[in-house]
Amino acid sequence: MAKKTATPQKNTAPTNHVPIKVITVNRQAYHDYEVERTIEAGIELMGTEIKSIREGKVQLRGSYAMSRKGEIWLENANIALYEHGNRYNHDPIRNRRLLLHRREINQLEARIATKGLTLVPLKLYLKGGHAKVELGLCRGKKLYDKREAIAKRDVQRDIERVVRRG
């Protein structure tokens, strides 16, 4: 009788790699705020809104998130009208509900109320066909902090320039 040799089994665990397509980044928020923590949230959208997002017609500049009646709402975010939409097209600057777990909402409400932090949308992206927002728990920067960040960026740029020239 022939012996069976043990064949090494490969680890075929499924990887949860979902492609992410970044639609827009709120660069103004990184300039005005110091980000302490980020949270991913889904968005409740209408049909024409997701079509406009897929076309990249979104602006997060000046938008923010706030808590109302135990829910988190995205306010002042501009999702442009869908060109091929009919009379049922959406309002571009309407408030949109963000989808988070109850315990995440409770934690955010507690942090915002006690420490003077703000919820600011940093990115909007598509993940597995669903629109997601990366919210930042942020603290406002003072003017001298902004100047310091600009000075550091200039120094880093000069160093990279010297290194490239060799």
KOLLO-839447 format. One record per atom (N, C-alpha, C): residue in one letter; x, y, z. Coordinates in steps of 0.001 Angstrom, whole numbers, plus 500000, padded with zeros to 6 digits. Layout:
# residues N
AXYZ;...
This chain:
# residues 166
M500826498844500000;M500000500000500000;M500884501237500000;A500591502166499125;A501405503376498998;A501020504377500080;K502055505038500575;K501809506055501590;K501343507345500911;K500425507982501571;K499989509281501073;K500896510343501675;T501373511205500831;T502206512288501343;T501306513500501598;A501606514163502667;A500808515333503020;A501183516491502099;T500202516999501430;T500464518141500569;T500194519416501370;P501088520347501284;P500871521592502034;P499655522336501474;Q498776522702502375;Q497585523416501937;Q497846524913501992;K497424525546500945;K497593526989500880;K496474527657501667;N496823528754502276;N495837529527503009;N494984530285501983;T493770529817501775;T492904530432500774;T491807531260501434;A492165531934502495;A491188532792503165;A490841533953502241;P489565534260502134;P489184535359501236;P489666536696501785;T490223537484500901;T490665538807501318;T489542539792501057;N489350540697501983;N488288541677501856;N488795542949501200;H489474542780500085;H490009543927499369;H488933544448498427;V488384545582498784;V487364546209497961;V487990547446497334;P487900547588496017;P488516548752495384;P487834550046495832;I488661551051496095;I488167552358496543;I488501553384495465;K487487554154495070;K487694555221494094;K487379556538494794;V488422557319495055;V488245558601495742;V487625559591494757;I486506560179495159;I485801561131494313;I486278562550494585;T486325562934495861;T486766564286496210;T487416564291497582;V488346565222497771;V489042565408499044;V488834566853499471;N488504567046500734;N488287568381501290;N489623568922501786;R490401569512500882;R491736569991501237;R491681571176502179;Q490619571952502093;Q490456573108502981;Q490355572658504434;A489728571498504664;A489586570986506033;A490947570648506629;Y491848570085505829;Y493185569761506344;Y493952571039506675;H493631572137506009;H494298573412506282;H493726574081507530;D492408574004507706;D491740574723508792;D491655573936510093;Y491769572615510029;Y491559571790511216;Y492714570829511436;E492867570435512683;E493809569378513062;E492973568123513290;V493197567085512501;V492380565874512547;V492883564962513655;E492006564621514589;E492370563728515687;E492036562274515383;R490917562046514703;R490460560678514438;R489577560700513202;T489566559609512439;T488702559533511268;T487724558373511414;I486540558552510837;I485482557552510890;I484887557430509496;E484610556206509069;E483952555979507788;E482453555865508011;A481670556577507197;A480213556543507313;A479610556425505924;G478500555726505842;G477739555665504604;G476854556890504500;I476288557128503312;I475404558273503110;I474089557773502536;E472994558345503022;E471684558046502471;E471466558991501292;L471362558437500082;L471285559245498868;L470054558902498047;M469695559819497161;M468669559576496164;M469363559046494905;G468586558527493964;G469155557917492757;G469985558863491925;T469514560098491748;T470268561032490915;T471525561530491617;E471532561484492955;E472725561924493699;E473894560974493478;I473643559686493521;I474744558726493331;I475274558806491902;K474402559126490951;K474857559276489565;K475758560494489422;S475412561585490099;S476276562775490079;S477599562508490776;I477559561747491869;I478795561401492583;I479706560580491688;R479145559618490969;R479964558796490059;R480599559632488972;E479944560736488584;E480530561651487600;E481544562596488232;G481644562603489569;G482628563427490270;G482180564851490529;K480895565102490484;K480385566472490651;K479947566706492091;V480942566729492983;V480694566902494417;V481660567941494957;Q481188568742495908;Q482064569710496562;Q481806569648498065;L482856569341498843;L482752569229500296;L483238570475501022;R483787571420500300;R484353572608500932;R483265573373501698;G483525573644502961;G482574574373503789;G481482573509504393;S481520572204504149;S480485571334504709;S480914570814506079;Y479955570324506825;Y480211569820508171;Y479137568808508510;A479343568073509600;A478356567103510068;A477928567495511471;M476652567288511762;M476165567604513098;M475150566562513535;S474950566506514848;S474047565532515441;S472694566174515688;R471638565475515261;R470272565929515500;R469398564720515784;K468759564704516941;K467824563650517337;K468436562255517229;G469665562129517679;G470322560826517685;G470808560353516326;E470864561230515349;E471366560898514014;E472433561910513629;I473333561508512760;I474373562401512262;I473979562822510847;W474014564126510591;W473607564683509308;W474771565429508662;L474930565263507355;L475916565996506564;L475228567239506006;E475772568397506318;E475136569647505912;E476073570455505028;N475464571184504102;N476168572124503236;N477099571454502230;A476926570164501979;A477706569484500941;A476961569638499620;N477676570006498583;N477051570282497293;N477258569110496350;I476181568399496034;I476195567360495007;I475398567938493846;A476068568211492729;A475461568919491600;A474272568144491042;L473386568881490379;L472239568247489734;L472724567273488663;Y472018566170488524;Y472343565192487493;Y471820565715486160;E472701565797485158;E472350566389483869;E471166565708483192;H471118564393483276;H470086563640482572;H468884563349483461;G468837564018484608;G467721563815485523;G466471564503485007;N465329564047485491;N464070564654485076;N463560565555486195;R462283565745486282;R461728566648487289;R461919566134488711;Y462304564879488884;Y462530564307490205;Y463992564426490634;N464720565318489984;N466120565543490347;N466196566076491780;H467347565894492425;H467507566236493841;H467880567712494037;D467753568172495269;D468201569511495668;D469709569410495939;P470550570228495291;P472008570069495415;P472562570231496830;I471952571100497663;I472541571355498976;I471605570887500085;R470936569791499896;R470056569295500955;R470879568592502031;N470313568446503225;N470983567722504305;N470840566233504053;R471937565498504264;R471928564054504008;R472285563309505290;R471521562259505567;R471762561478506781;R472965560563506566;L473825560497507574;L474982559606507531;L474643558326508280;L475124557216507772;L474789555906508311;L475932555395509183;L475686555353510485;L476660554880511469;L475953553965512452;H476723553138513152;H476163552310514218;H475817553185515414;R474857552752516199;R474374553515517348;R475508553847518320;R476373552874518615;R477444553145519581;R478445554149519017;E478672554145517702;E479556555145517092;E478949556547517214;I477635556635517000;I476954557923517130;I477056558431518560;N476836557539519523;N476913557942520931;N478314558416521304;Q479336557717520839;Q480717558118521118;Q481027559485520505;L480595559691519254;L480850560966518591;L480136562118519301;E478884561891519673;E478139562941520372;E478820563319521688;A479326562314522398;A480005562588523673;A481291563374523451;R482080562992522455;R483349563682522187;R483117565116521722;I482100565312520891;I481811566648520372;I481342567568521497;A480487567044522376;A479905567870523433;A480943568272524485;T481857567362524844;T482756567641525957;T484045568339525545;K484604568003524418;K485941568485524098;K485982569608523062;G484838570086522608;G484844571171521634;G485391570771520281;L485109569563519862;L485565569084518563;L484447569239517532;T484811569145516265;T483871569304515168;T483980568110514245;L482867567710513642;L482874566656512630;L482932567306511251;V483987566990510502;V484189567585509186;V484407566456508179;P483707566483507032;P483961565470506000;P485305565734505324;L486150564713505287;L487478564861504705;L487543564324503280;K486869563198503033;K486880562575501703;K485507562012501402;L485202561904500128;L484037561175499668;L484549560188498633;Y484203558920498784;Y484719557904497874;Y483688556807497671;L483906556023496625;L483065554863496340;L483816553621496785;K483150552792497554;K483762551568498059;K482776550431497804;G483114549586496864;G482223548475496529;G480888548953495981;G480878550060495261;G479653550572494678;G478829551444495596;H479237551592496848;H478502552411497806;H479296553681498103;A478594554805498221;A479249556068498542;A479534556117500036;K480735556486500389;K481164556595501788;K481797557966502008;V481698558446503227;V482334559705503625;V483306559393504745;E484507559948504658;E485452559841505761;E485304561108506591;L484757560942507790;L484569562072508696;L485790562204509587;G486173563428509851;G487279563679510758;G486774564346512017;L487198563839513155;L486924564491514429;L488041565514514588;C487713566789514411;C488729567823514227;C488661568914515280;R489805569529515490;R489918570707516340;R490436571839515451;G489851573017515571;G490237574147514735;G491668574594515001;K492370574957513934;K493732575464514067;K493701576966514282;K494646577455515044;K494841578897515209;K495646579395514011;L495680580700513841;L496390581280512702;L497875580937512730;Y498471580970513924;Y499906580670514006;Y500190579197513704;D499219578295513981;D499388576881513619;D499401576713512107;K498538577463511422;K498487577388509954;K499788577878509354;R500310578992509912;R501572579532509400;R502712578553509629;E502704577905510778;E503738576915511095;E503683575739510117;A502475575274509799;A502313574162508855;A502807574555507469;I502526575787507044;I502989576263505742;I504510576340505716;A505121576821506800;A506582576918506869;A507220575528506802;K506655574562507517;K507190573192507467;K507094572619506058;R505976572866505389;R505783572371504030;R506807572985503089;D507094574289503244;D508086574958502397;D509481574395502618;V509831574154503874;V511147573582504188;V511266572182503592;Q510225571383503723;Q510237570015503173;Q510380570060501651;R509705570984501014;R509786571132499555;R511197571519499138;D511838572420499885;D513206572823499580;D514175571659499731;I513988570863500786;I514856569693501008;I514716568713499869;E513463568447499432;E513252567509498311;E513874568032497037;R513806569334496823;R514380569946495626;R515893569765495606;V516546569965496766;V518010569811496864;V518401568347496646;V517626567423497209;V517940566005497081;V517803565570495614;R516794566053494914;R516603565689493507;R517749566187492631;R518250567384492939;R519358567928492149;R520637567154492410;G520740566601493607;G521854565741493972;G523120566428494144;
